[in-house]
Amino acid sequence: MPTVRFLPSGIETSAREGETLLDLALANDVSIQHACGGFCACTTCHCEIVSGLENLEKPEGDELERLEVLEGRTQQSRLACQSKIKGDVTVRVVNFD
């Protein structure tokens, strides 16, 4: 099972392949905003991938459109609601709940 570490909380947990970062965060009491409920209609679940970017499925469609207009976006930016886990990842949560 992949391991995901959330920063700055330091919470580390196992994930099922295909699970989203948002679902995993919420299941493990990681503070993260998610105004649209995980439907890729906003950008509040913005995260920066510290390591393991290649261990997430590539962004497509709606997520790419949202990332294009995201203020503060970096090359490692992803939306947690759309980031499906394939392997070990370390994530920095940008917006806390």
C-alpha positions as CSV (number, residue, x, y, z in Angstrom):
1,M,0.0,0.0,0.0
2,P,1.3,3.5,-0.8
3,T,2.2,5.8,2.1
4,V,1.1,9.4,2.0
5,R,2.6,12.1,4.4
6,F,0.8,15.4,4.9
7,L,2.7,18.5,5.8
8,P,2.7,20.6,7.9
9,S,0.8,18.3,10.2
10,G,3.2,15.4,9.7
11,I,0.3,12.9,9.5
12,E,1.4,9.8,7.6
13,T,-1.0,7.1,6.6
14,S,-1.4,4.2,4.1
15,A,-3.6,4.7,1.1
16,R,-5.4,2.5,-1.4
17,E,-4.4,2.9,-5.0
18,G,-6.8,5.1,-6.8
19,E,-7.9,6.9,-3.6
20,T,-7.8,10.7,-3.8
21,L,-5.6,12.8,-1.6
22,L,-8.7,14.7,-0.4
23,D,-10.5,11.5,0.6
24,L,-7.4,10.3,2.4
25,A,-6.9,13.6,4.2
26,L,-10.5,13.8,5.4
27,A,-10.4,10.1,6.6
28,N,-7.3,10.9,8.7
29,D,-8.4,14.3,10.2
30,V,-5.9,16.3,8.0
31,S,-7.1,19.9,8.0
32,I,-7.8,20.9,4.3
33,Q,-10.3,23.1,2.7
34,H,-12.7,21.6,0.2
35,A,-15.5,24.2,-0.5
36,C,-17.0,22.3,-3.4
37,G,-17.0,18.9,-1.6
38,G,-14.5,17.4,-4.0
39,F,-16.2,18.0,-7.3
40,C,-13.4,20.0,-8.9
41,A,-15.5,23.2,-8.9
42,C,-13.1,25.3,-6.9
43,T,-9.4,25.3,-6.0
44,T,-9.6,25.4,-2.2
45,C,-8.0,21.9,-1.9
46,H,-4.8,23.1,-3.6
47,C,-1.8,21.1,-2.5
48,E,1.9,21.2,-3.4
49,I,3.5,17.8,-4.0
50,V,6.8,17.8,-2.1
51,S,7.8,14.4,-3.4
52,G,6.2,11.6,-5.4
53,L,4.5,13.7,-8.1
54,E,5.0,10.7,-10.5
55,N,3.0,8.6,-8.0
56,L,-0.2,10.5,-8.7
57,E,-2.3,10.0,-11.8
58,K,-1.7,12.9,-14.3
59,P,-4.1,15.8,-14.1
60,E,-6.8,16.1,-16.9
61,G,-9.8,18.2,-18.0
62,D,-11.4,20.2,-15.2
63,E,-8.3,20.0,-12.9
64,L,-6.0,21.4,-15.7
65,E,-8.5,24.2,-16.3
66,R,-8.6,25.1,-12.5
67,L,-4.8,24.9,-12.2
68,E,-4.4,27.3,-15.1
69,V,-6.1,30.1,-13.1
70,L,-4.9,29.2,-9.6
71,E,-3.2,32.0,-7.9
72,G,0.1,30.8,-6.3
73,R,0.3,27.8,-8.6
74,T,3.7,26.0,-8.9
75,Q,4.9,23.1,-11.1
76,Q,4.0,20.8,-8.1
77,S,0.5,22.1,-7.6
78,R,-2.4,19.7,-7.7
79,L,-6.0,19.7,-6.5
80,A,-6.4,17.1,-3.7
81,C,-9.9,16.1,-4.9
82,Q,-8.5,15.0,-8.3
83,S,-5.1,13.5,-7.3
84,K,-5.5,9.8,-7.4
85,I,-2.7,7.9,-5.6
86,K,-0.5,5.3,-7.3
87,G,2.5,5.3,-4.9
88,D,4.2,7.1,-2.0
89,V,3.6,10.8,-1.9
90,T,4.5,13.7,0.4
91,V,2.0,16.6,0.2
92,R,2.0,20.1,1.6
93,V,-1.5,21.3,2.3
94,V,-1.8,25.0,1.2
95,N,-5.3,25.9,2.6
96,F,-6.3,24.7,6.0
97,D,-9.8,24.1,7.2
